[in-house]
């Protein structure tokens, strides 16, 4: 009986592609069951949001966990179609930012970074999440619903919950979800045809 070589018994290293697979598999969900995430899951997601990077480490965002079905549906009704995930979401996390026209671009990046990290965190916990975007024309009303002071606004809410079976189904045929890599990723310069 031959003994396995030490190399054969060692676990094979995980490829770089496999290491980042959870990021590639994170997706938006816009339809949820009525089963809410538990408190520990929400705390984990908001902790990830709190630790998101921000311009100059200013940490300009504040996060409001919204559980009230009435509030969620009123926000959804105000901002359709961009607020569709809030129609069925059992919970949403609003990202409140300071009103500051001079920092609008960096604040948008800070907002997006926190939102994307919450989507990833929800996915890692076996939940789903989707971004609901608040148009400028409905921001004041949403601010009132959330009790925001005049110097704050919400552009993004992250709906969190358990996606329905329908929502989990692929939206594209296999191999059709993204453009081929050679059409999107270039080396050194824009390609010449």
Beta strands, then each sheet from edge to edge (+ up, - down):
strand 1: 62-66
strand 2: 91-98
strand 3: 128-133
strand 4: 152-161
sheet 1: 1+ 2- 4+ 3-
end
